[in-house]
Amino acid sequence: MNANALNAWIHEEMQASSRDPKRQERLKKLAEKAKASAKHLHAEALPVGSYQRQIAMVHQRKLATEAMQLGYQMPDEDLQELGLHVAGHALGLGLGLSL
C-alpha cells in the first residue's frame, strides 16, 4: 500500500470530518497504525516464504482493510494485486502480497 497516498487521504479526511469526533478518532488510530507500519520493513524486503514476511503481509492487509472500511480507495495496481492474492488463496496457492 502506498503510505504517502494513505497519509494524504487521512489528512484530507481529518479536515473534512472536523465535526464528527467518532470518525476523527478512528482516523487518528489509522494514522498511528500507518506511522507504526512505516517503521517496519516492507514485506518485499523480507525473504520469500519467511514467517517475518508472512507477518508483515498480514499487517499490511489489516491496515489496508481498516483504511478501506473508512472509505479509502486503493490505487488500481494495489487492488489488482489484492485480487490476485484472493484468487490464489481460493485456489490454495500461496501468492505473495505486498500491499
C-alpha positions in Angstrom: 0.0 0.0 0.0 1.3 3.5 -0.9 1.9 5.0 2.6 2.2 8.6 1.2 -1.2 8.3 -0.5 -2.8 6.9 2.6 -1.4 9.6 4.8 -2.6 12.3 2.4 -6.0 10.8 2.4 -6.1 10.6 6.2 -5.1 14.3 6.4 -7.9 15.3 4.0 -10.5 13.2 5.8 -9.5 14.7 9.2 -10.1 18.1 7.8 -13.4 17.1 6.1 -14.8 15.4 9.2 -13.9 18.1 11.8 -17.5 17.9 13.2 -17.6 14.1 13.6 -15.5 13.2 16.7 -16.0 9.4 16.3 -14.7 9.5 12.7 -11.8 11.7 13.7 -10.8 9.2 16.5 -10.9 6.3 14.0 -8.8 8.3 11.5 -6.3 9.1 14.3 -6.0 5.5 15.2 -5.5 4.6 11.5 -2.8 7.3 11.2 -1.0 5.9 14.2 -1.1 2.4 12.7 0.2 3.7 9.4 3.0 5.5 11.1 4.0 2.4 13.1 3.8 0.3 9.9 6.1 2.7 8.1 8.8 2.0 10.7 8.9 -1.7 9.9 10.4 -3.4 6.9 8.1 -3.8 3.9 7.2 -7.4 3.2 9.0 -7.2 -0.2 12.3 -6.6 1.7 12.0 -9.9 3.6 12.9 -13.3 2.4 10.2 -15.1 0.4 8.4 -17.8 2.4 9.7 -16.5 5.7 7.5 -16.1 8.8 8.6 -12.5 9.0 7.4 -11.8 5.5 4.0 -13.5 6.2 3.5 -11.5 9.4 4.4 -8.3 7.5 1.9 -9.1 4.8 -0.8 -9.8 7.4 -0.2 -6.4 9.0 -0.2 -4.6 5.6 -3.5 -6.3 4.7 -5.1 -5.3 8.0 -4.0 -1.7 7.5 -5.5 -1.7 4.0 -8.7 -3.3 5.2 -9.2 -0.7 8.0 -8.5 2.1 5.6 -11.0 0.8 3.1 -13.6 0.4 5.8 -13.2 4.2 6.5 -13.6 4.9 2.8 -10.1 4.9 1.4 -10.0 3.8 -2.2 -6.8 2.0 -3.1 -5.0 2.7 -6.3 -5.8 0.3 -9.2 -2.5 -1.6 -9.0 -2.9 -2.3 -5.3 -6.4 -3.6 -6.0 -5.2 -5.8 -8.8 -2.5 -7.3 -6.5 -5.1 -7.9 -3.8 -7.4 -9.6 -6.3 -4.5 -11.9 -7.4 -3.9 -12.8 -3.8 -7.5 -13.6 -3.1 -7.8 -15.7 -6.2 -4.6 -17.5 -5.4 -5.8 -18.2 -1.9 -9.1 -19.6 -3.2 -7.1 -21.9 -5.4 -4.8 -23.0 -2.5 -1.8 -21.1 -3.8 0.4 -19.0 -1.6 0.9 -16.0 -3.7 2.9 -13.1 -2.2 1.1 -9.9 -1.4 2.9 -6.6 -0.8 0.3 -4.0 -0.1 
